[in-house]
């Protein structure tokens, strides 16, 4: 059975968006950790401009890369991007406000950390979780943005767009670092390897030891 080769992402869509809107820069965003059982959710943002050169060789959606390759690419991305940031929402915040609002909070934290707020955000997927303001009162956080830049969503942008793929790598590597640090004090869950996802050994550890303070206890955990 033959497999279809996945083309390398490019800056074509990013450049088209900047050209069509008259913008000099664009923020590209993607998340990591949405489906995990423990740890934070993270949103990475990479800013590209009309002057941004071709992305470092090897950039792909983070899910298509090994951990070792992501760790090599992350510092290259930070040097290549016009600006970048990663925002996170903790497991406790996910339990308090739900995963979609937590994604919004993490995204707002990332955008607020940029030196300049971009004119438009290119977001992976088909759901704009950044813009809705009706849940802003849930955040109780000074970084929540009142005026979110216009958001453009694109399905599989992490496969097509270099800026979004780069953001996915930064989101993933930053979150992986958090899980590795947490694993030092909670080695029984194997987070250094499974990063908080529902691997069989992680599920068995939750059954045996119960949830940690970093588990999303509002989710359907084993034994709950």
C-alpha positions, 0 to 999 in steps of 0.5 A, spaced: 500 500 500 502 506 497 503 512 502 501 519 500 507 524 501 505 530 505 508 536 502 512 541 506 508 547 509 510 554 506 508 561 507 504 562 501 497 563 505 500 567 510 503 572 505 496 572 501 493 574 507 497 579 509 497 582 502 489 581 501 489 585 508 494 590 507 498 588 513 505 588 515 505 582 520 501 576 522 500 572 528 500 564 527 497 560 532 496 553 534 495 549 541 498 543 544 495 538 550 488 539 548 486 532 549 491 530 555 489 527 562 494 531 566 498 538 565 496 544 562 494 546 555 498 551 551 497 555 545 503 557 541 504 564 537 509 565 531 509 572 528 511 573 521 512 579 517 512 581 509 519 580 510 520 574 513 524 569 509 523 561 508 522 557 514 527 553 517 528 546 513 524 541 516 518 544 520 512 540 520 506 539 524 509 537 531 505 531 531 509 529 525 516 530 528 520 526 533 521 529 540 528 530 538 527 533 532 522 538 535 527 540 540 532 541 535 527 546 531 524 550 537 530 554 538 531 555 530 524 557 530 525 562 535 530 566 532 527 565 525 520 568 527 519 576 528 516 575 535 513 569 538 510 567 545 507 561 548 501 561 553 498 556 558 492 554 562 493 549 568 489 543 569 486 547 575 483 552 570 481 547 565 477 544 571 474 551 573 472 554 566 472 548 561 477 546 555 475 551 550 475 557 555 482 555 557 484 554 550 482 562 550 485 564 556 492 560 554 491 564 547 490 570 550 496 570 555 500 568 548 498 574 545 499 579 550 506 576 551 507 579 544 511 586 544 506 588 539 499 585 538 498 583 531 492 585 526 490 578 524 491 571 527 491 565 523 489 559 527 489 552 526 482 548 525 475 550 524 473 553 531 475 560 533 476 559 540 480 566 541 474 571 539 468 570 544 468 575 549 461 572 553 466 568 558 471 573 559 468 574 566 470 567 568 477 568 567 479 573 572 486 574 569 489 581 567 491 578 560 484 577 557 484 581 551 478 586 550 479 587 543 482 580 540 485 581 533 480 578 527 481 571 527 482 567 520 481 559 521 484 554 516 483 546 517 490 543 517 493 550 517 499 546 521 500 542 515 500 547 510 502 553 513 509 554 516 508 559 521 502 555 524 507 549 524 512 553 527 507 555 532 505 548 534 512 546 535 513 551 540 507 550 543 508 542 544 516 543 546 514 548 551 508 543 554 513 537 554 518 541 558 513 542 563 511 535 563 518 533 564 519 538 570 512 535 573 514 528 572 520 529 577 516 529 583 511 525 580 515 519 577 509 514 578 505 517 572 510 517 567 509 524 564 516 524 561 514 519 556 507 520 555 506 527 557 500 526 560 496 523 555 492 517 555 497 511 555 496 505 558 501 505 563 498 512 565 491 510 565 494 504 570 498 509 574 491 513 575 487 507 577 493 505 582 495 512 585 489 516 584 489 523 580 495 528 582 494 535 583 496 536 576 490 531 573 484 534 570 479 531 575 473 534 571 474 529 566 473 522 566 479 519 569 480 511 571 476 510 577 472 516 577 
